[in-house]
C-alpha cells in the first residue's frame, strides 16, 4: 500500500490573531468644500456676464465627487451640487 501522508497537504491553523496593518487614506475627494476651497473667498467677484473658465474633473466615490479648477484655485463638490451653485461659489456671487 501507498503511504498517503506524503500526498496530504498540511494547512495552517484556523485560529486567528490580531494583526496591525496600516490602512491607506481615502481619495482626496472626501474632504469638505469649506476646508479645501478657502481661496475662492479671497478672490474678487467675477462679473456675471463674463465667461468663467473652469475645468471639471470626476473624482468618483460613493457620492460622485467633482473637482473644479478655476481662477488658480481648486474646490471639490459632491455630485448632487447644481452647476449654478458651483458657479456662484467660484465666482463669489453667493
BELBEL-V287377 format. One record per residue. N is the residue number from 1. PHI is phi in whole degrees, 0 to 359 (NA if undefined). PSI is psi in whole degrees, -180 to 180 (NA if undefined). D_FIRST is the distance of its C-alpha to the first C-alpha in whole Angstrom. Layout:
# BELBEL-V287377
N;PHI;PSI;D_FIRST  N;PHI;PSI;D_FIRST
This chain:
# BELBEL-V287377
1;NA;158;0  2;272;150;4  3;273;112;7  4;281;-7;9  5;293;-28;12  6;281;-20;13  7;273;-34;13  8;288;143;15  9;264;145;19  10;260;129;21  11;258;158;25  12;292;163;28  13;296;148;29  14;275;-5;31  15;288;151;34  16;238;164;37  17;217;160;40  18;284;141;44  19;228;126;44  20;276;124;48  21;229;154;48  22;276;126;51  23;265;131;52  24;289;154;54  25;285;153;58  26;290;171;58  27;301;155;60  28;297;-20;64  29;291;-3;65  30;267;11;65  31;275;159;68  32;283;159;71  33;294;-42;74  34;296;-39;76  35;286;-24;74  36;256;-11;74  37;231;40;77  38;293;-22;80  39;295;-30;81  40;294;-30;82  41;290;-26;85  42;284;-25;86  43;284;151;87  44;291;162;91  45;297;144;91  46;265;134;90  47;301;135;93  48;295;-33;91  49;273;-10;93  50;271;136;91  51;299;141;88  52;247;106;85  53;290;133;82  54;208;151;79  55;242;128;75  56;255;133;73  57;233;129;69  58;284;121;66  59;261;-17;64  60;81;-159;62  61;96;178;60  62;291;-26;60  63;257;7;64  64;59;66;65  65;289;144;67  66;240;131;69  67;256;130;70  68;245;125;74  69;251;118;76  70;200;145;79  71;55;32;82  72;78;11;80  73;233;166;78  74;233;137;75  75;223;152;74  76;239;136;71  77;229;144;72  78;292;154;70  79;297;-21;69  80;279;-3;71  81;286;135;75  82;285;157;77  83;298;-36;78  84;296;-41;82  85;296;-39;81  86;296;-47;79  87;299;-45;82  88;297;-36;84  89;291;-48;82  90;282;-15;82  91;260;1;86  92;60;33;87  93;254;35;89  94;270;NA;87
